[in-house]
Amino acid sequence: MKAPPSPRVARPVLYHRWSSMTFLHWRYPAETVRPLVPGHLTVETFDGSAWVGMTPFLMEDVRAPGLPRLPWVSRFPETNLRTYVRDEHGRGGIWFLSLDAGRLPAVLGGRAGYWLPYHWSDMSVRVDAGRWRYRCRRIWPGPRGARCHAESKVGLVLSERERDETAHFLTARFRLFSQVAGRPVTAEVEHPPWPLHRAGLLDLDETLRRAAGLPDTDDEPLVHASPGVPVRIGMWKPL
């Protein structure tokens, strides 16, 4: 099964590469997620549930058009907590519950430029012989100490047949939603299809869901992994 096509972002304001990403997803009742999403968006469900994703990864090659990559600023860990929504026009995308990044300038830029709920955290990503290890402990703003320590075991690439509708629903997302000064906005994200791999969770110690206002669950998350994709980010536009 093929993923839906990516939009074309003709005039990107940022270039990224999202590398060594593990996708962790949990089912939630839509009514549990609804209070965390603004009223102009609808919580999108699949197979009878809303889904909350936690995605630790390595941000690389971050730069604006016409500017060079800067070694310290252009490479850092990030962990996103997100759910999936639709706007009043029926367009699907991501609503971020939190974003943790290992560079304070990236946090300040994400908050100022897109009004996203970025947090500065002490973070690391280590990739070693099929084991990807992530560490995240929040510094600012609070709740201070919220964390995500995870380790995944990454296997072979999924065949086209194994990339089912669930995998595409959870990973093939090309739009984000935010609110700038109280005004609903959206931005498109262009990237090629994720090269998804088989993956399993070896260890997880996290409080990011609780910090965002979600209850803990006893369910094991659904796990996917990808070595990464290059990304073009568009400027936000009013809805």
Long-range contacts (C-beta under 8 A, 24 or more apart in sequence): 1-160, 1-161, 1-163, 1-164, 1-165, 1-168, 2-160, 2-163, 2-193, 3-163, 3-168, 3-171, 3-172, 3-193, 3-194, 4-168, 4-172, 4-174, 6-174, 6-189, 6-190, 6-191, 6-192, 6-193, 7-174, 7-175, 7-188, 7-189, 7-190, 8-190, 9-188, 9-189, 9-190, 9-232, 9-233, 9-234, 11-234, 11-235, 12-65, 12-190, 12-232, 12-233, 12-234, 13-64, 13-65, 13-233, 13-234, 13-235, 14-62, 14-63, 14-64, 14-232, 14-233, 15-61, 15-62, 15-63, 15-64, 15-65, 15-230, 15-231, 15-232, 15-233, 16-59, 16-60, 16-61, 16-62, 16-230, 16-231, 16-233, 17-59, 17-60, 17-61, 17-228, 17-229, 17-230, 17-231, 18-57, 18-58, 18-59, 18-60, 18-191, 18-228, 18-229, 18-231, 19-57, 19-58, 19-59, 19-60, 19-227, 19-228, 20-57, 20-58, 20-125, 20-127, 20-132, 20-227, 20-228, 21-55, 21-56, 21-57, 21-58, 21-225, 21-226, 21-228, 22-55, 22-56, 22-57, 22-132, 22-134, 22-150, 22-152, 22-154, 22-199, 22-223, 22-224, 22-225, 23-53, 23-55, 23-170, 23-171, 23-222, 23-223, 23-224, 23-225, 23-226, 24-53, 24-54, 24-55, 24-150, 24-201, 24-204, 24-221, 24-222, 24-223, 25-51, 25-52, 25-53, 25-54, 25-170, 25-221, 25-222, 25-223, 25-224, 26-51, 26-52, 26-209, 26-217, 26-219, 26-221, 26-222, 27-51, 27-217, 27-219, 28-52, 28-83, 28-214, 28-217, 32-214, 32-215, 33-83, 33-214, 35-213, 36-83, 36-95, 36-97, 36-212, 36-213, 36-214, 37-83, 37-85, 37-95, 38-95, 38-179, 38-184, 40-87, 40-88, 40-184, 40-239, 41-85, 41-86, 41-87, 41-95, 41-177, 41-184, 42-85, 42-86, 42-87, 43-83, 43-84, 43-85, 44-84, 44-85, 44-86, 44-92, 46-84, 46-165, 46-166, 46-169, 46-170, 47-166, 50-83, 50-84, 51-83, 51-84, 51-169, 51-170, 52-81, 52-82, 52-83, 52-97, 52-209, 52-214, 53-80, 53-81, 53-82, 53-83, 53-84, 53-170, 54-79, 54-80, 54-81, 54-148, 54-150, 54-206, 54-208, 54-209, 54-221, 55-79, 55-80, 55-82, 56-125, 56-134, 56-136, 56-148, 56-150, 57-125, 57-228, 58-125, 58-127, 58-228, 59-101, 59-106, 60-228, 61-230, 62-106, 72-103, 73-103, 73-105, 73-106, 76-101, 76-102, 76-103, 76-106, 76-123, 77-101, 77-102, 77-123, 77-124, 77-125, 77-134, 77-136, 78-102, 78-106, 78-123, 79-121, 79-123, 79-134, 79-136, 79-148, 79-208, 81-208, 81-209, 81-212, 84-169, 84-170, 84-173, 85-177, 87-177, 87-184, 87-186, 87-239, 88-239, 89-239, 91-175, 91-186, 92-173, 92-175, 93-173, 93-174, 93-175, 93-176, 93-177, 93-186, 94-173, 94-175, 94-176, 94-177, 95-176, 95-177, 96-176, 96-178, 97-212, 97-213, 97-214, 98-208, 98-211, 98-212, 100-136, 100-138, 100-148, 100-208, 114-176, 114-178, 114-180, 114-185, 114-187, 114-236, 115-178, 115-179, 115-180, 115-181, 115-185, 116-176, 116-178, 119-146, 130-154, 130-155, 131-202, 132-225, 136-208, 138-211, 143-211, 145-207, 146-207, 146-208, 146-210, 146-211, 147-205, 147-206, 147-207, 147-208, 148-204, 148-205, 148-206, 148-207, 148-208, 149-203, 149-204, 149-205, 149-206, 150-201, 150-203, 150-204, 150-205, 150-206, 151-201, 151-202, 151-203, 151-204, 152-199, 152-200, 152-201, 152-202, 152-223, 152-225, 153-199, 153-200, 153-201, 153-202, 154-197, 154-198, 154-199, 154-225, 155-197, 155-198, 155-199, 155-200, 156-197, 156-198, 157-195, 157-196, 157-197, 157-198, 158-196, 158-197, 158-198, 162-198, 163-196, 166-222, 167-196, 167-224, 170-222, 170-224, 171-196, 171-224, 171-226, 177-239, 178-236, 180-236, 183-238, 184-238, 184-239, 185-236, 185-237, 185-238, 185-239, 186-236, 186-237, 186-239, 187-233, 187-234, 187-235, 187-236, 187-237, 188-234, 189-231, 189-232, 189-233, 189-234, 190-231, 190-232, 190-234, 191-229, 191-230, 191-231, 191-232, 192-229, 192-230, 193-229, 194-226, 194-229, 195-226, 195-227, 195-229, 196-224, 196-225, 196-226, 197-224, 197-225, 197-226, 197-227, 198-225, 199-223, 199-224, 199-225
